[in-house]
């Protein structure tokens, strides 16, 4: 059978007037491409294996409450080209499972790598190789750089780690970094967009093709429209303000509560916090304006007294959505039509369901949304569609030219080899921080001093979770709750 196959290839080549040497040369060129892929740190496991598949064991572990040994999980990936992303995933996993020291170490590695990337003034040789591989292979060849909202939440969660360690100063440093990142990410995005527009002009990319690609993402508009941009979120401003209150900095707290309110004005607990601090800081004009705007009277936002303590419940629900792959045909000049893979969100967007808090059988309240992290992720992708489209069109043209050249040199068989390589190599970039929650919610209330047996109930979990809380005079307690599948993870911090 093997002999017959070899004869048929030779006969085909002779019939077309093509030398076997030409086909051999094409194979050598493909081998060079593969070598380039591996030299740029883009091994087959990360280039051709969808990223969500690699993270699924972490998701399953949290959802089933079967702990993994993180010292043996994704260790090679956490040191590779996508180390920022893998360390964020591992840090988040350790945080949810109560291993705060490991979480802080993993997050610190991602933070440090982000800082190194920001400080690079020249394109390194590895960066050039990665970009070249991306043109020939796919976007997974580019080392992962965290999205703006991911970088903000990275510092956000590191601040929560410091709180778990009872290090208020460390938490304060991280929330200041998070707030700075919300501005810096917008500046970086604008710079990247200008760079992409210049590249499109230099390469004479057809704007109609870019518009055609953008039209495929119309289904994401409803979700993306829930946020103004992906760089700022009320959740981070709220945590920042709460930490400033712990640090006895009410003016800074008031500023960040107001920023959070501007982004997410529907949250009633947030409304009351802004009014409460306006009263404490004696900002009468603003207080009167806010009371009229939200129809809240002063007795509805009682200030903590010597006979009460404060409880803040932070509820994080589910997991961030994962990207899917769609393929769009793109004209590639003399190369004809080339099909290119793009990432897209295609989730069915469910409602944000509250967590109910009971003391024995008496309900203390329920959480309200303060940040739709799904919307941040969708908005981040939507914002980058023009840049992704330009890069994909350039790659389509490059692959089309390669296919046309292969046919010119080796006839139909050469074209077939190029087409097969394009099919095998074309894969959408599905990378994103997947252990983030789908949404974040809060509840904030004052409680009389004493002991409480709290029951946590959510319609998507099996039964209720229980924990004990002791409220001391003028104390501030944080109940941090996460839902993974049908499991609830909880921890308490008291100050």
N, C-alpha and C positions, 0 to 999 in steps of 0.2 A: 504493500500500500504506500509506504514512504517513497519507494522508487518511482512508482507511477506519478505521485504528486510532484516530485522533482522534475520529471520529464514534462509534465503539463506546464509548469512554470517556464521552463526553457523554451518550449514550443510557443507559448504565449508571447514571450519576449521577442523571439525571432520574428514572429508574425507581425509584431508592431514595430519592428526595426529598432528595438531597444536592447542595449547591452546589459547583461546581468551585473556588470560592474556598477552601472548607474543605480540599480536597486540596492546594491551593497553599500554604496556611498550614502544613500538616503538613510539606511539603517544605522550607519555610523553617526550621521548627524543627529538622529533621534537618540542614540546612546549618549552623545555629547550633551543633549538637553537633559537627559535623566541624570547625568553626572552633575550638571549645574544645579539641578533641583536638590540633590543630596548635599552638595557642597555648601549650599546656602541654608542648611539646617531644615530643609523642607522634605523630610523623609516621607516615604509612601504612607506611613501610618497617619501622619498629620495632614498631608496634602490631599489624599484621596479618601480618608475616613471622615465622615461628617462629624464635626465637633460635638453636637448633641449626644451622639452615641458614646463618645468617650466620657462624658460627664454623667450619663445615665446611672452608673453604679452609685454615685453620690446621692442622686435624687432618690433612687430606690432605697438606699440605706436609711435616709432620713424618713422616708414615707413608711418604711416597715419597722423602724426603730431597731435595726440590726447594725451595730457600729462596725465601721471599717478601721483597719490599722492605717492611719494616715502616714506613718513612717514608711509604708510600703505602697502607698497609693499615689499614682501620677508623679512619681519622683523624678523620672527622666524628663517628663514634660515640664515640670516646674523649674527646670534649669535650662530649658531650650529656648527657642526663638519666641515662643508664646508664653514665657514665664510670667509676665504680668497677669495674664488672664488665669492661668492655672493656680497661681498663688492666691489670687482673689477668691477663687472657688474653694481652695483648701482652707483659707482663712475663715471664710463664711461657714464652712462645714464644721470646723473646730469650734467656732463661736456658738453655733446652735447646739452642739453636743456638750458644751460646758468646758472645753479645753481652751481657756482664755490665753494662756501663755503661748501655745502653739499658734493660735489665731493672730495674736499680736505680731509674732515673728513672720508669719506668712504675709500679712498685710504690709509689714515693714519692708519686705523684699519687693513687693509691687510698688510701694511708694518710692523706694529708692531707685528702682528701674525707671519709673516715670520721670523722676528728677534727672537722672542721667540722660534720658532721651531729650528732655527739654533743654539741657545744657549743650547738646551737640551743635556745634556751629558749622561743621563740615559733614558732607555725606561720606560715611565710611565705605570701605570696599565691600563689606558684607551687605550694606544697604543697596549698593549698586547692583550686586548680584541678585538680591531678593527682588528688586524691581524688574530686572531683566527676566528672571524666572517667572514673575507674575505675568509678563507680556506673553511668554511662551506657554506657560502652564495655566495657572489660575491665581486668584487673589489670595488664596491660602498660603502662597509663597511669601507674602509680605508679613514680617513680624508683627504680631498683634500690638496695637496701641489702644489703650482703653478709651472708650467713648467718654464724652464730657460728663454725662450723668453718672457713669461708673466711677470716674475719678472723684467726683463729689462724694458719692456714697462710700467710697473706700475710706476717706477721712472720717466720714460720718460714723461708720462702724468701728473704726479704730478709736474714736472718741467714746463710744459705748463700752469698748473694751477697757479703756482707762477708768471709766466709771465703775466697772465691775471690780477693778483693782483698788477702788476708792481713791484714785489719783485725780483730784479735781483740776489741778494745774495742767496735767497731761491732757485731760479731756478738753480744757480750754484752748490749748495749743491746736489740737486737731480740728475743733469746730472753726477756729479762725482760718485754718488752712482750707477747710471745706468751703467756707464763704468766699475766700479768695479764689478758689478753683472755679466757683460758679461764674466769676467774671473772666478769668483767664481762659476757660474753655470756649467762651463765646469769641474771644479774640483769636484763638487758634483756629476755630472753625472759619472765621472770616478770611484769615490768611490762607487757609487750605483752599477755600472756594476761589479766591483770586488766582491762586497758582493753577488750579484746574482750568479756569477760564482761559488763562494764558496758553496752557498746553493745548487746549481745544483749538485756539486760534492758530497756534504754530503748526499743528498737525492737520489743520483745515477740516476739523470734525463737523459733519453736517448737523446743524441745530435741529433739523427735522427728525433725525434719528434719535437725538437726545429727548425731544418732546414725545416721540412715539414710545420710548422706554418709560418715561415718566408717567404716561397715561396708564400703564399697566398697574400702577400703584394706587389708583383712585380708590380701591376698596379699603385702603388704610386711612383715608382722610377723616372718617368719623372719629376714630380712636385718637389719631394724632391731633385732631382739633380740640381735644380736651385740655391740652396744655399749650402755652404760648411758645415755649421752646423747650429743648431737652436739657438745657444747662442749669436751670434753676428749679428748685422744688420746695414746697412749703414744709415738707417733713424735716429736711435738714435745717431750715431756718428755725423751726420749732424746737428741735433738739438743742440747737445752738442757744436759743433764748433761755431754755430751761437750765442749761449749764451755767449761763451767765447769772441766772438767779441764784444758783447754788454758790457761785463765786461772789455773791453780794454785789453784783454790778447791774442794778435795775435799769439804768439808762440804756446800756447795750442790749439788755433783754427786751426792753420795750421796742427798740429799733427793729430787732429781728422778728419779734412777734408781728409787728406791723408789716414787714416784708412777707411773712408767711400768709397773713390775712389778705394781702393784695393778690397773692397767687391763688389762695383757696378760701374765699370769703364765706363759703357755705358752712364751714365747720363751727358749730355753736360753742364748743369748748375753747376754740381759738378766739372767737369773738369776746368771750368773757375774760380771757387772759389779757387781751389788749385793754379792755375797759378797766380791769382790776389794776393794772400797772399805771394807767392814766390817772386813776384815783390816787394811788400811792404816791405818784410823782407830782400830784396836784396840777395836772394839766386840764383845767376846767373847761376851756373852750373845746379841746379835742374830745374830752369826756362827754360833754353835752351833744356834740355832733355824732359821736359813736352810738350813744344811747338812742338817738332818734333814728339813726341808720339801721340799727339792728333790733330796735324795740325791746331793749333790755334795761331793767331797773337795777339800781345799785345793790339791792338786797339779794339779787340773783347771782352775784359774784362775791360771796363772802370771803373775807381775808382770813388766813389761818390765825387762830388764837392760841392761847395757852392751854385750851381744853380740846384742841383739835390737831389733827395732822393731815397732810395732803397725800393723796394717791394719784399717781399718773400711770395709766395703763397704756402701753405701746403694743399694739397688735399688728403683726405682719402676717398676711394671709397668702398661702400658696407659693407658687414659684413663677418667676418671670417667664414670659412666652419665648418659645424657640422659633427661629427662622426656618423657613422652608425654601425649597429650590423651585424656580420656574425657568424655563428656557425660552428665549426670544430670538427669532431669526433677524440677523442684521446684514444689510448689503455690505459686501467687502470688496468693492471695486472689481478688478479683473478676477478676483477669487470667487466671484459669485455670491451666494448667500451662505453665511456662517451662523450657526446657532450657538448662542452664548448663554451661560447659566447666571442667574441673578438671585440674590436672597430676597425674601418677602415674608411678611407676617400674614398668616391665613387663619389665625385662631378664631374660634367663636367666643365673643367677648361676653362673659357672664357678669352678673351683678356683683357688687362688693357687699358681701353679707357681714353683718356686725357680730362681734363677740359680746355675749351677755355675761355680766358679773353678778353673782349672787353671794350674799352672806347668809348661809343656811338656806332658807327658802325665800328670803327677801332680796329682791333685785336692787343692786346699787346703781345700775345703769348699763348702757351699752355703748360700744365704740362707734365713732364716726370717721369716715375716710378723711385723710389729710393729704394723701399723695397716691395717684394712680401710676405706679411704676411701669405698668404695661404701656401706658401712653407715652412715658418718657422714652422707652425703648423704640416704640413705633415712630415717634417723632424724630429720634436720632437717625433712624434709617431713612426716613423721608427727607430729612435735611441734606443727607449725603447722596441722594439719588443722582443729582447732576454730576457729581464727581465720579460716582461709580459708573455712570453711563459713559462718560468720556473715556475712562480707563478701559471699559469693556469694548467700546467701539474701536479703540486703537488696537486692542488685542485681536478683535475680529478681523480687522484689516491685515494685521501681521500674519494671522493664521490663514487667511484667504490667499495672501501672496505666497506663503509657503506651499499651499496646496497647488496653486497655479504653476509654481516653479517645479514642483515635484512631477506634475504631469508633463511639463515641457521637457524635463530631463529623462524621465523614465516611463512616460506614457500612462496608460490607465492604471497599471499596477503601482506606479509611483504615487499617483493621485489617491489610490485606495489606501496606501500606507499613511499618507498625510491625513486623510479623513479619519482613519481609525485612531491615529494619535490624538486628533482634535476631540473625538468622542470620549476617549479614555481620560484625557487630561482635563476636560472641561467640567468644573465643579464649582458651585456657588460657595461663597464665604459665609458660613453659618455660625461664625464665632460670636459669642456675647456672654455676659456674666449670667449664667442660668440659675444659680442658687439664690439669686436675689428674690425677694418676695414679689408677688403680683401687685399687691397694694399695701399701704400702711394706714392704720387707723389709730385714733387716740380716744381715751376717756380720762377726764380729770375731775376729781371731786374731793371735798373735805370730809373727813370722818372723825367722829368723836374718839378720844383716846381709848385704847382697849385692845383686846384680842379678837381676831376675826378668822373664821374658817371660810375661805373663799371657794366658790364653785365657778368654774369657767365652762360655758356652754356655747357651742357653735353647731349649726345644722349640718356641717360637713365632717363632723368628727364622731367617733364611737364613744358615746357617753360624755360625762363631764370630767374635767381635771380638777384636782383639789390642791389647795395649799394654805398654809397658815401665815397670817400677817399680824404683827404686833405694832399698833400705831401709838407712838409716843408724842408728847406735847411739841407742837411746832416742827414736827419732823416732815421730811419729804421722802416718800417711798415710790420707787419705780417698779412696776410689774411688767416684765418684758415677756410677751407671749408670741409664739410662732406656730403657724399651722403648716404641717408638711403632710400632704395626703390626708389621712384620717387621724393623724397624730398631732397632739399639742405639746410643744416644748415651752417650759416657763422657768423664769428665774426672778428673784427679787433683789433689788438694791435699795438700801436705806441710808439716808443722810440726816 
